[in-house]
Amino acid sequence: MAVAFAFSVALVWIVSGNAGAAIAYACGLAVFAACGAAIAKLGGRTEKDALAAPDWSVTVAAIETPETAIAITDRANRMVCANARYMQWFGTAHAPPNLPVDRASLEKLTRAARDAWRDGSGSADPLEANDGSAIWSATASRAGRGDDYLVWRVSQQVAPDPVQTLSDQVTGQLGRLLSQAGIESALVGADGIIQAVAAGFAERAAGDASATLAGQDFVGLLRSDERDRIYYAREARRGTPQTLIHVPLSEGAAPSADEAPSLMLLVDSGVGIGGSSGGGFDAGSSTASATPQLEALLGALPLGLALTDRDGRLLFANPAFTRAVGFEGRAMPQYPSDLVMREDKGALADAVRRFGKGPANNGDMAVRLLSEPDDPVSLGLAGVRGLGEASVLLSLADSSEETRLKRQVAQATKMQAVGQLAGGVAHDFNNVLTAIIGYCDLMLLRHTPGDSDYDDIQQIRANSNRAASLTRQLLAFSRQQTLRPEILQLPDVVSEVSQLLNRLLGEKVTLRVRHDRDLGPVRADPQQLEQVIVNLAVNARDAMLASPEGTGRLTLATRRVSASDIRKMGSDILPVADYTVLLVQDTGGGIPADKLSKIFEPFFTTKELGKGTGLGLSTVYGIVKQSGGFIFADNIGTAGEKPEGARFTVYLPVYHGDLPERKSAAPAEVQAEASSWSGGGRVLLVEDEDMVRAVAERALSRAGYEVTPCSDGEEGLAAIANGGEYDMVVSDVVMPGMDGPAMVRAIRRVKPDLPVLFMSGYAEEQLRRDIDVENMHFLAKPFSVQQIGEQVGAILASSGKRQQS
């Protein structure tokens, strides 16, 4: 075209002899060519764009399927279109791969999208919804003219119905194989109505192999003679006697045992299925005692089943039986008597021989397995005929979960009983300690440092205080101690106790502290929480120092656990809520597996004699439970290997709400008000314990109060009724006859403004629930002479201020 253009311009120049005409011709021709090229280019782009523009309405109609959710996304993960099933399941707010699934499923979807963009296709399976309501599987494939889109297909997985699966097997190939071996099978409902039968059963029972027999009475198709031999009703005595094997499908196949169907097996008498087994057998190997089809059928049942010969040798056991007897993954012994304790061996061996050689009957017996020697189980035995060498069918349900729950209930009951006993003992012991400490205080008022008896009295008082701390541990274990809950942050408590821990742990143990962010506040007694941390740290220190290395590392960590995390854990113990968690983890030798469930029991210790009271962890347990929390202990490391250390996890619920008003003054406030009070007063003292009453009377008298002692509630009420005028009442709570609260209620009818101070060795919270009395104060036993004087002074001071105002 360029040559033609130049030639034509030259020809115009030669013919016209005018250069200007040639130039004008060239310019015009160039303009014309440029316009033509522009028009051609514009027309070509419009056609290409028209071909590239997708018609999404046609696509939506093409992907509309009732069973599968389909969505199309672009490279920015924006949803372009989706079918009705996708909109029903996920809506428009969720575009793949950002579906409403759990974290692990979301990672699978992201990986599938990456594989699809790179390789052309990707898959994610299984996918679990956030609330666990559905399980899906998804695939993604690259599509489009420029591979700019992903087509997502999501299908819902439906768990197979075990009853329907077994029904299909009975009416299918498995039923035909059993019929060829002389075994006819039928699936019968709990009401005795047939649900499905094998073709061979239909042929013998009705004469038509294609008959379903569904809805007919199973027993109506059979007959028995005077010797209890079973025949098909159609064949009568012309046929072969049958052995009926009843296999209940009560576990895993129906909501309850009453609604569960049963598998009925009719075996021709004299039919031999396999030969004898020489010696023992391995649970995972095939045996000669039954056909592979029968083994597969029995192996799929949730009930533990085993077969023995007439001599009592085990021929076959399904996985449920090996799991129930504790031999899962191991070789089974030769005789079933080797599965039980020595005391039960003879009885079980005799029972197996009796059922194997006698008439076909059934029964059960209680035995104790080697794997669970403390919990007897019921072992079913049934004599069977027509299975060749097999003559006894053993049945055993896997009750490991039931046994675990029974142990938990028994442990909780035992802990509750011991807690009640500990609370009662602590209350009586506190009365004794109150008298001892009080008399020591009174004696110290008459002896000064340097006297010969001063140090002895101080020693008695110190030992009494140690005994008082032991009673506080008993009350903490029984969850009856007096707590002073506050709204606090767990890291603050850990920081307060860290300096003390550094001194307690010593130089051979390293302390590490780690905290999460955004921890929720908890409501607990800070002093009791410090005791929890100290007790756990001291136990960890002793475990690490006792290890061969003699050193270790203690880690204190706080974690934030949300309600969704608890829901994913699927715990039966932890309620779904937000928690602030305290982790105490050491690098010692761990806790022995057989002692892990007993470490929170009172007076249980793994330390040497004389080095532990057994109340440390029980006290921790009581404080945590009384604070509304939960505590768990486990070992660190891979299961089956030597533990790398122990870990205690304390869950404290996040507090939502306002701080409740304090019900009693702090010790500093009590001392300030008591020191400012100098007006004396008349006090009615009611206490049934003579020694406690004597100490309290002398203490208050020395403090300048006029005291009227009474030994019970009736005497105290009589003192008021006889016209006695008193400024306050100091009374015990639990007394024979009329107790303290009943006496105070009667007094308040006459003197409604009279202040009351209750003394008790029980917990204040427990008493406040039982005592609904206004203007009531509390003093915990044991108390010192100074404490009761200061408490009475503070109450009278505050009462005097109210009267003046």
C-alpha positions in Angstrom: 0.0 0.0 0.0 2.9 2.4 0.7 4.4 1.7 -2.8 1.0 2.3 -4.4 0.6 5.5 -2.4 4.0 6.8 -3.6 3.4 5.8 -7.2 0.1 7.5 -7.4 1.5 10.8 -6.0 4.4 10.7 -8.4 2.0 10.1 -11.4 -0.1 13.1 -10.4 3.1 15.2 -10.2 4.3 14.1 -13.6 0.9 14.5 -15.3 0.1 17.9 -13.8 3.6 19.3 -13.6 2.5 21.0 -10.4 4.1 20.0 -7.1 1.4 21.7 -5.1 -1.3 19.6 -6.7 0.7 16.4 -5.9 1.1 17.4 -2.3 -2.6 18.2 -2.0 -3.5 14.8 -3.5 -1.2 13.1 -1.0 -2.7 14.8 2.0 -6.2 14.0 0.9 -5.4 10.4 0.3 -3.7 10.2 3.8 -6.7 11.7 5.5 -9.0 9.2 3.8 -6.9 6.2 4.8 -6.7 7.4 8.4 -10.5 7.7 8.6 -11.0 4.3 7.2 -8.6 2.7 9.7 -10.3 4.5 12.6 -13.7 3.3 11.5 -12.4 -0.3 11.1 -10.8 -0.2 14.5 -13.8 1.1 16.3 -16.1 -1.5 14.7 -13.7 -4.3 15.7 -13.6 -3.3 19.4 -17.4 -3.1 19.6 -17.7 -6.6 18.2 -15.1 -8.0 20.6 -16.7 -6.4 23.6 -20.1 -7.6 22.6 -18.7 -11.2 22.4 -16.9 -10.9 25.8 -19.9 -9.5 27.8 -21.5 -12.3 29.8 -25.2 -12.8 30.0 -25.6 -13.6 33.8 -29.3 -14.2 33.5 -28.5 -17.2 31.3 -25.8 -18.4 33.7 -28.1 -18.2 36.7 -30.7 -20.3 34.9 -28.0 -22.8 33.9 -26.7 -23.3 37.5 -30.1 -23.6 39.1 -30.1 -27.1 40.8 -32.1 -28.1 43.9 -29.4 -30.1 45.7 -26.2 -28.1 45.2 -25.4 -24.5 46.1 -23.5 -22.8 43.2 -21.8 -19.4 43.3 -19.5 -17.6 40.8 -16.8 -15.2 42.1 -14.3 -12.9 40.4 -10.6 -12.5 41.2 -11.5 -10.1 44.0 -13.6 -12.8 45.7 -16.8 -10.8 44.9 -19.8 -12.9 44.2 -21.1 -12.4 40.7 -24.1 -14.6 40.8 -25.5 -17.6 42.8 -28.4 -20.0 42.6 -31.4 -20.2 44.9 -29.9 -23.1 47.0 -26.8 -21.0 47.8 -29.0 -18.0 48.7 -31.0 -20.2 51.0 -28.0 -21.7 52.8 -25.6 -18.7 53.0 -27.4 -15.5 51.7 -25.7 -12.6 49.9 -23.5 -11.5 52.8 -21.2 -14.5 52.5 -19.2 -15.0 49.2 -16.8 -17.9 48.9 -14.3 -18.6 50.4 -15.7 -16.5 53.3 -18.5 -18.8 54.3 -20.0 -19.0 57.9 -17.9 -22.0 59.0 -15.4 -22.6 61.7 -11.8 -21.6 61.6 -10.4 -24.9 60.3 -13.0 -25.0 57.6 -12.3 -21.4 56.6 -8.6 -22.3 56.1 -9.6 -25.3 53.9 -11.8 -23.0 51.7 -8.9 -20.4 51.4 -6.6 -23.2 50.4 -9.1 -24.5 47.8 -9.4 -21.1 46.3 -5.6 -20.8 46.0 -5.4 -24.2 44.3 -8.2 -23.3 41.9 -6.5 -20.1 40.7 -3.2 -21.9 40.4 -4.1 -25.4 39.1 -7.6 -24.9 37.8 -9.5 -26.7 40.5 -9.5 -27.2 44.3 -11.6 -28.9 47.0 -12.4 -28.5 50.7 -13.9 -31.3 52.8 -15.4 -31.5 55.3 -16.7 -28.0 56.3 -18.5 -27.5 59.6 -20.8 -24.6 60.3 -20.1 -22.2 63.1 -23.0 -23.6 65.2 -22.3 -27.2 64.2 -25.7 -27.5 62.5 -24.5 -28.7 59.1 -21.5 -30.2 57.4 -20.7 -29.4 53.7 -18.1 -30.2 51.0 -17.0 -27.6 48.4 -15.2 -27.6 45.1 -13.9 -24.6 43.1 -13.0 -24.6 39.4 -11.5 -21.8 37.2 -13.8 -20.7 34.3 -14.4 -17.8 31.9 -12.9 -16.6 28.7 -9.8 -15.2 30.5 -10.0 -17.6 33.5 -11.2 -14.7 35.5 -13.9 -16.5 37.6 -14.2 -19.3 40.0 -17.3 -21.6 40.0 -18.0 -22.9 43.6 -20.2 -25.9 44.2 -21.2 -26.7 47.8 -23.1 -29.8 48.7 -24.4 -30.8 52.2 -23.2 -34.1 53.7 -25.9 -36.3 55.3 -24.9 -38.9 57.8 -25.9 -42.4 56.7 -28.7 -44.1 58.6 -27.2 -47.3 60.1 -30.5 -49.0 60.1 -31.1 -48.2 56.4 -27.5 -49.3 55.6 -28.0 -52.6 57.3 -31.4 -53.0 55.6 -29.7 -52.5 52.2 -27.0 -55.1 53.1 -29.6 -57.7 54.2 -31.6 -57.3 51.0 -28.5 -57.0 48.9 -25.3 -59.0 48.2 -24.6 -59.7 51.9 -28.0 -61.3 52.4 -27.4 -63.5 49.3 -23.9 -64.6 50.5 -25.3 -65.5 53.9 -28.1 -67.5 52.3 -25.6 -69.5 50.3 -23.9 -70.4 53.6 -27.2 -71.6 55.1 -27.8 -68.4 57.1 -31.0 -66.5 56.5 -31.3 -62.9 57.8 -34.2 -60.5 58.5 -34.4 -57.0 60.0 -37.2 -56.9 62.5 -38.6 -53.9 64.4 -39.1 -53.6 68.1 -42.8 -54.5 67.6 -41.9 -57.8 65.9 -42.8 -56.5 62.4 -40.5 -57.3 59.5 -38.7 -54.3 57.9 -36.4 -56.1 55.4 -35.5 -59.7 54.6 -32.9 -61.5 52.4 -34.1 -63.2 49.2 -33.3 -66.6 50.7 -35.5 -65.9 53.7 -38.4 -64.8 51.5 -38.0 -68.0 49.4 -38.1 -70.3 52.4 -40.8 -68.4 54.3 -43.2 -67.4 51.5 -42.0 -69.4 48.5 -41.2 -66.2 46.5 -37.7 -64.9 46.5 -38.9 -61.5 45.3 -41.4 -61.0 48.2 -40.4 -58.2 50.6 -42.5 -59.5 53.5 -42.3 -56.0 55.0 -45.1 -55.4 57.5 -45.7 -59.0 58.4 -45.2 -60.6 61.8 -41.8 -62.3 62.0 -42.9 -64.9 64.6 -45.9 -65.8 62.5 -43.6 -67.1 59.8 -42.0 -69.6 62.2 -43.2 -72.7 64.2 -41.7 -74.7 67.0 -42.3 -78.3 68.1 -42.5 -80.0 71.5 -38.7 -80.0 71.7 -38.5 -76.2 71.1 -37.0 -76.7 67.7 -37.7 -73.9 65.3 -39.0 -74.4 61.7 -40.2 -72.2 58.9 -44.0 -72.3 59.1 -44.2 -73.0 55.3 -41.9 -76.0 55.6 -43.1 -77.3 59.0 -41.3 -80.4 60.0 -40.4 -81.2 56.4 -37.7 -78.6 56.7 -34.5 -78.4 58.6 -34.6 -77.2 62.3 -33.3 -73.7 62.7 -31.1 -72.0 65.2 -32.3 -68.4 65.9 -29.7 -65.8 66.8 -31.2 -62.5 68.0 -28.8 -59.5 67.7 -30.3 -56.3 69.2 -29.2 -53.1 67.6 -29.9 -50.9 70.6 -26.7 -48.8 70.5 -26.1 -46.3 67.7 -29.0 -47.5 65.6 -32.0 -46.1 67.3 -32.9 -43.4 69.9 -33.6 -46.0 72.6 -33.5 -49.7 73.2 -37.3 -49.9 73.1 -37.4 -48.5 69.5 -34.3 -50.3 68.2 -34.7 -53.0 65.5 -33.0 -56.4 65.7 -31.1 -58.6 63.3 -32.5 -62.1 63.2 -30.3 -64.9 61.9 -31.8 -68.3 61.2 -29.1 -71.0 60.7 -29.8 -74.5 59.6 -28.9 -77.0 62.3 -25.8 -79.0 61.3 -24.5 -76.4 59.0 -20.7 -76.1 59.6 -19.1 -72.7 58.9 -15.4 -73.2 59.2 -13.3 -75.5 61.3 -11.6 -75.5 64.7 -9.2 -72.8 65.7 -5.9 -73.9 67.0 -5.0 -72.0 70.1 -5.3 -68.3 70.7 -6.0 -65.7 68.0 -5.2 -62.1 67.2 -8.1 -59.7 67.3 -7.2 -58.1 64.0 -6.8 -61.4 62.1 -9.4 -63.3 60.3 -10.5 -66.6 61.9 -11.8 -69.9 60.6 -14.8 -69.9 62.9 -17.1 -67.8 60.6 -17.3 -66.6 57.1 -15.7 -63.2 56.2 -19.3 -62.0 55.5 -20.5 -62.9 59.0 -17.4 -61.4 60.5 -18.0 -58.2 58.6 -21.6 -58.2 59.8 -20.8 -58.8 63.4 -17.8 -56.4 63.3 -20.1 -53.5 62.2 -22.4 -53.9 65.2 -21.9 -51.6 68.2 -22.5 -54.4 70.7 -19.4 -56.3 71.8 -19.8 -59.9 70.5 -17.4 -62.9 70.7 -17.7 -66.6 69.8 -16.1 -69.6 71.6 -15.9 -73.3 70.9 -17.2 -76.0 73.2 -13.9 -76.1 75.0 -14.1 -72.4 75.8 -11.5 -71.2 73.3 -12.1 -67.8 71.7 -12.8 -68.0 68.0 -13.8 -64.5 67.1 -14.3 -61.1 68.7 -15.6 -57.9 67.0 -13.9 -54.5 67.6 -16.6 -53.4 70.1 -15.8 -56.5 72.3 -12.0 -56.0 72.2 -12.5 -52.3 73.1 -14.9 -53.1 76.0 -12.4 -55.6 77.5 -9.4 -53.3 77.1 -7.6 -55.2 74.4 -8.1 -52.8 71.5 -5.2 -53.1 69.1 -3.7 -56.1 71.0 -3.8 -59.8 70.7 -6.6 -61.4 72.5 -5.9 -64.3 74.9 -6.9 -67.9 74.2 -9.7 -68.2 76.7 -12.3 -65.6 77.9 -11.4 -66.4 81.5 -8.0 -64.7 80.9 -10.0 -61.4 80.4 -11.3 -61.3 84.0 -9.8 -61.1 87.5 -8.4 -64.3 89.1 -11.4 -64.6 91.5 -13.8 -64.8 88.5 -11.8 -67.1 86.2 -13.3 -70.4 87.5 -16.9 -69.2 87.4 -16.6 -67.9 83.9 -14.8 -71.0 82.5 -17.6 -73.2 84.0 -20.3 -71.0 82.6 -18.8 -71.1 79.1 -18.5 -75.0 79.2 -22.0 -75.3 80.5 -23.6 -73.1 77.8 -21.5 -74.8 75.1 -22.4 -78.4 75.9 -25.9 -78.0 77.3 -29.2 -77.0 75.6 -29.4 -73.7 73.7 -30.2 -71.1 76.3 -28.9 -67.8 77.5 -28.0 -65.9 80.7 -25.7 -63.4 82.1 -23.2 -63.1 85.0 -21.3 -60.3 86.7 -17.5 -60.3 86.2 -14.6 -57.9 86.9 -12.4 -57.3 83.9 -8.6 -56.9 84.2 -8.9 -53.5 82.6 -11.5 -52.3 85.1 -11.0 -54.3 88.3 -13.1 -52.0 90.4 -16.3 -52.0 88.4 -18.2 -55.3 87.7 -19.8 -55.6 84.3 -22.6 -57.9 83.0 -21.4 -60.5 80.5 -24.1 -62.2 78.4 -23.7 -65.8 77.4 -25.9 -67.7 74.9 -25.5 -71.2 73.6 -25.7 -71.4 69.8 -26.0 -74.3 67.4 -25.3 -74.6 63.7 -22.2 -72.5 63.6 -19.7 -75.3 63.3 -17.2 -75.1 66.1 -18.8 -71.9 67.6 -21.0 -72.9 70.5 -21.2 -69.9 72.9 -21.9 -66.3 72.0 -20.5 -63.8 74.5 -21.9 -60.2 74.6 -20.5 -57.2 76.4 -21.6 -53.6 76.0 -18.8 -51.0 75.9 -19.6 -49.2 79.2 -16.4 -47.2 79.5 -18.3 -43.9 79.3 -20.9 -45.0 81.7 -18.2 -46.1 84.1 -16.5 -42.8 83.9 -19.7 -40.9 84.7 -20.3 -43.2 87.6 -16.9 -42.5 89.0 -17.5 -38.8 88.6 -20.8 -39.0 90.5 -19.2 -41.1 93.2 -16.3 -38.7 93.5 -18.6 -35.7 93.7 -20.7 -37.4 96.4 -17.7 -38.3 98.4 -16.2 -34.8 98.1 -19.6 -33.3 99.3 -19.8 -35.7 102.3 -16.2 -35.0 103.3 -16.8 -31.3 102.8 -19.8 -31.3 105.2 -17.8 -33.2 107.7 -14.8 -30.8 107.4 -17.1 -27.8 107.8 -18.6 -29.2 111.0 -15.2 -30.2 112.4 -13.8 -26.7 111.6 -16.7 -25.0 113.4 -16.2 -27.0 116.6 -12.4 -26.6 116.4 -12.8 -22.8 116.0 -14.7 -22.7 119.3 -11.7 -24.4 121.0 -9.2 -22.2 119.3 -11.2 -19.1 120.2 -10.8 -20.0 123.9 -7.1 -20.9 123.6 -6.2 -17.7 121.7 -8.4 -15.6 124.0 -6.8 -16.9 127.2 -3.3 -16.4 125.7 -4.2 -12.8 125.0 -5.4 -12.3 128.5 -2.3 -13.9 130.0 -0.1 -11.7 127.7 -1.8 -8.6 129.3 -0.3 -9.7 132.6 3.1 -10.7 131.3 5.7 -8.5 129.6 8.6 -9.5 127.4 11.3 -10.9 129.6 9.1 -12.8 131.9 9.7 -16.5 132.2 6.2 -17.4 130.9 6.0 -14.8 128.1 7.8 -16.9 125.4 5.8 -20.0 126.3 2.5 -18.1 126.0 3.6 -16.7 122.7 4.5 -20.2 121.5 1.0 -21.4 122.4 -0.6 -18.5 120.6 1.5 -19.1 117.5 0.6 -22.8 117.4 -3.0 -21.9 117.9 -2.8 -19.5 114.9 -1.3 -22.3 112.8 -4.2 -24.5 113.8 -6.6 -21.7 112.9 -5.0 -21.6 109.4 -5.6 -25.4 109.1 -9.3 -24.9 109.9 -9.4 -22.2 107.2 -8.1 -24.7 104.8 -10.8 -27.2 105.8 -13.4 -24.5 105.3 -11.9 -23.6 101.9 -12.1 -27.2 100.9 -15.7 -27.5 102.0 -16.4 -24.1 100.3 -17.7 -22.6 103.6 -15.0 -20.0 104.3 -15.7 -16.3 104.4 -14.7 -14.6 101.1 -14.3 -10.9 100.4 -14.9 -10.8 96.7 -13.7 -7.8 94.6 -13.8 -6.9 91.0 -10.2 -7.3 89.9 -7.9 -8.1 87.0 -6.1 -11.4 87.2 -2.7 -10.0 86.0 -2.7 -7.6 89.0 -3.0 -10.5 91.4 -0.2 -12.4 89.6 2.0 -9.3 89.8 1.3 -8.9 93.5 2.4 -12.4 94.3 5.3 -12.7 91.9 7.9 -11.2 94.3 6.8 -13.8 97.0 7.1 -16.6 94.4 10.6 -15.6 93.5 11.7 -16.1 97.1 9.7 -19.4 97.5 10.9 -21.0 94.2 14.6 -20.4 94.9 17.4 -20.1 92.5 17.0 -23.5 90.8 13.5 -22.7 89.4 12.9 -20.0 86.8 9.6 -18.1 86.9 8.1 -16.8 83.7 4.9 -14.7 83.5 2.9 -14.1 80.4 -0.4 -12.2 80.0 -3.0 -12.0 77.2 -4.5 -8.7 76.2 -8.1 -7.6 76.7 -8.7 -9.8 79.7 -12.1 -9.5 81.3 -12.4 -8.7 85.0 -13.3 -11.4 87.5 -15.0 -11.4 90.9 -13.0 -13.1 93.5 -11.2 -12.7 96.8 -7.7 -11.4 96.0 -6.1 -12.9 99.1 -7.7 -16.3 98.3 -6.5 -16.1 94.7 -3.0 -15.4 95.9 -3.3 -18.5 98.1 -4.3 -20.5 95.0 -1.3 -19.3 93.0 1.1 -19.9 95.9 -0.2 -23.5 96.6 0.1 -24.4 92.9 3.6 -22.8 92.6 4.9 -24.6 95.7 3.6 -28.0 94.5 5.2 -27.3 91.1 8.5 -26.4 92.8 8.6 -29.6 94.9 7.9 -31.6 91.8 10.7 -30.0 89.8 13.2 -30.2 92.6 12.4 -33.9 93.0 13.2 -34.5 89.3 16.6 -36.0 88.3 17.7 -32.6 86.9 16.7 -30.8 90.1 15.8 -27.6 88.2 12.9 -26.4 86.1 10.8 -23.6 84.8 7.4 -22.4 86.2 5.2 -20.5 83.8 2.2 -18.4 85.0 0.1 -17.2 82.1 -3.3 -15.6 81.7 -5.6 -16.3 78.7 -8.8 -14.9 77.3 -11.3 -17.6 76.4 -14.5 -16.6 74.7 -17.9 -18.3 74.7 -17.3 -19.5 71.1 -14.1 -21.2 72.2 -15.9 -23.0 75.0 -18.6 -24.0 72.5 -16.0 -25.5 70.2 -14.4 -27.4 73.1 -17.7 -29.3 73.6 -17.1 -29.6 77.3 -19.8 -31.2 79.5 -18.5 -29.4 82.6 -17.8 -25.8 81.5 -20.9 -23.7 80.8 -20.8 -21.6 77.7 -19.5 -18.1 78.8 -16.5 -15.8 78.7 -13.7 -16.8 80.9 -10.3 -15.4 82.1 -8.0 -18.4 82.5 -5.0 -18.8 84.7 -2.4 -21.4 83.6 0.2 -22.8 86.0 2.6 -25.0 84.1 5.9 -26.7 85.2 8.6 -28.8 83.7 8.6 -31.5 86.4 7.9 -35.2 86.0 4.1 -34.8 85.6 1.4 -36.5 87.6 1.0 -40.3 87.4 -2.0 -41.3 85.3 -3.5 -43.4 88.1 -3.4 -40.5 90.6 -4.5 -37.7 88.2 -8.2 -38.2 89.2 -7.4 -38.1 93.0 -5.2 -35.1 93.4 -8.0 -32.8 94.5 -9.2 -35.2 97.2 -8.6 -34.1 100.8 -5.6 -35.6 102.6 -4.3 -37.2 99.4 -0.7 -36.4 98.7 2.1 -37.9 96.5 4.8 -36.5 98.8 6.8 -38.5 101.3 5.4 -39.1 104.8 5.6 -36.0 106.9 6.2 -33.6 103.9 2.6 -32.9 102.9 -0.8 -32.6 104.6 -2.8 -33.4 101.5 -4.9 -30.2 101.9 -3.0 -27.9 99.4 -4.8 -28.9 96.2 -8.1 -29.6 98.0 -8.0 -26.0 99.3 -7.3 -24.7 95.8 -10.2 -26.7 94.5 -12.5 -25.3 97.2 -11.5 -21.7 96.6 -11.9 -21.9 92.9 -15.3 -23.6 93.1 -16.5 -21.1 95.8 -15.4 -18.3 93.4 -17.7 -19.8 90.7 -14.7 -21.1 88.7 -13.4 -24.5 87.4 -10.0 -26.1 87.7 -8.5 -28.9 85.6 -5.2 -30.8 85.8 -3.4 -32.6 83.0 0.0 -33.7 81.9 2.1 -32.0 79.2 3.4 -34.2 76.3 2.3 -36.9 73.9 -0.1 -39.5 75.1 1.6 -42.8 75.9 5.0 -41.1 76.5 6.6 -39.8 79.7 5.0 -36.5 80.7 7.1 -33.3 80.2 5.4 -31.6 83.1 2.1 -30.8 84.7 -0.4 -28.1 83.9 -3.2 -26.6 86.1 -5.9 -24.6 84.3 -8.2 -22.3 86.3 -11.3 -20.9 84.6 -12.8 -17.8 86.2 -16.0 -16.4 84.6 -15.7 -12.8 83.4 -17.7 -10.5 85.7 -20.5 -8.3 84.1 -22.1 -5.9 86.5 -21.4 -3.4 89.3 -19.4 -4.1 92.4 -21.7 -5.1 95.3 -21.6 -3.0 98.4 -19.2 -4.3 101.1 -21.1 -5.8 104.0 -18.6 -5.1 106.7 -15.9 -2.6 107.4 -12.3 -3.2 106.5 -9.9 -4.0 109.4 -8.3 -0.6 109.2 -11.7 1.1 109.3 -12.8 -1.0 112.3 -9.6 -0.1 114.2 -10.1 3.6 113.5 -13.7 3.7 114.6 -13.0 1.5 117.6 -10.1 3.8 118.7 -12.3 6.8 118.5 -15.1 5.2 120.6 -14.7 5.8 124.4 -18.3 5.9 125.6 -18.5 2.3 126.9 -21.8 0.5 126.7 -23.9 -2.3 127.9 -23.5 -5.6 126.0 -25.7 -8.6 126.1 -23.4 -11.6 125.4 -25.1 -14.9 124.4 -22.9 -18.0 123.8 -23.6 -21.6 124.6 -19.9 -22.6 124.8 -18.7 -21.9 128.3 -15.1 -21.3 127.5 -15.8 -19.0 124.5 -18.4 -17.0 126.7 -15.9 -16.6 129.5 -13.1 -15.3 127.1 -15.5 -12.9 125.4 -16.9 -11.6 128.7 -13.4 -10.9 130.1 -12.3 -9.3 126.9 -15.2 -6.9 126.8 -15.1 -6.2 130.5 -11.4 -5.2 130.2 -12.4 -2.9 127.3 -14.8 -1.0 129.6 -18.1 -2.5 128.7 -20.8 -3.7 131.1 -21.4 -7.3 130.0 -24.4 -9.6 130.8 -23.5 -13.2 129.8 -26.2 -15.7 128.8 -25.8 -19.4 127.9 -28.6 -19.8 125.3 -31.2 -17.9 123.3 -34.0 -18.3 125.8 -31.9 -16.7 128.6 -30.9 -13.8 126.4 -34.5 -13.1 125.4 -35.5 -13.3 129.0 -32.9 -10.6 129.9 -34.5 -8.2 127.4 -38.0 -9.2 128.5 -37.2 -8.5 132.2 -36.5 -4.8 131.3 -32.8 -5.0 130.7 -31.4 -2.0 128.7 -28.6 -2.8 126.3 -26.6 -0.9 123.7 -25.9 -4.0 121.5 -26.2 -7.8 121.4 -23.2 -10.1 120.8 -24.5 -13.7 120.0 -23.4 -17.0 118.6 -25.4 -18.3 115.6 -25.8 -22.0 116.2 -27.0 -22.8 119.7 -29.3 -25.6 121.1 -32.9 -24.7 121.6 -33.4 -21.1 120.4 -30.6 -20.2 118.1 -29.1 -16.7 117.6 -31.2 -15.5 114.6 -34.5 -16.6 116.2 -33.5 -14.7 119.4 -32.6 -11.6 117.5 -35.8 -11.6 115.5 -37.8 -11.7 118.8 -35.7 -8.9 120.4 -36.1 -6.7 117.3 -39.9 -6.8 117.8 -39.3 -4.9 121.0 -36.1 -3.0 120.1 -35.9 -2.7 116.3 -32.8 -0.5 116.3 -30.6 -2.6 118.6 -27.4 -3.5 116.7 -26.3 -7.2 116.6 -22.9 -8.8 116.3 -22.9 -12.5 115.4 -20.0 -14.8 116.1 -19.6 -18.1 114.3 -17.1 -20.5 112.9 -19.1 -21.0 109.7 -18.8 -18.9 106.6 -20.4 -15.4 106.6 -21.9 -15.9 103.1 -23.6 -19.1 104.2 -25.0 -17.5 107.4 -26.2 -14.4 105.6 -28.3 -16.6 103.3 -29.9 -18.2 106.4 -30.1 -15.0 108.5 -32.3 -12.3 107.1 -31.6 -9.6 109.8 -31.0 -5.9 109.2 -28.1 -4.0 110.8 -26.3 -7.3 111.4 -22.5 -7.6 111.8 -20.2 -10.6 111.7 -17.1 -11.8 113.5 -15.4 -15.0 112.4 -14.0 -17.4 114.9 -11.4 -17.8 116.2 -10.9 -14.2 117.2 -8.5 -12.5 119.6 -9.3 -10.3 122.6 -8.3 -7.2 120.6 -10.5 -8.1 117.6 -13.7 -8.5 119.5 -13.1 -5.3 121.4 -12.4 -3.3 118.3 -15.4 -4.8 116.5 -17.8 -3.9 119.3 -16.3 -0.4 119.6 -16.7 0.2 115.8 -20.3 -0.9 115.9 -21.2 1.2 118.9 -19.3 4.2 117.3 -21.3 3.9 114.1 -24.5 3.4 116.0 -23.8 6.5 118.1 -23.2 8.6 115.0 -26.5 7.5 113.4 -28.4 8.4 116.6 -26.7 11.8 116.7 -27.6 12.4 113.1 
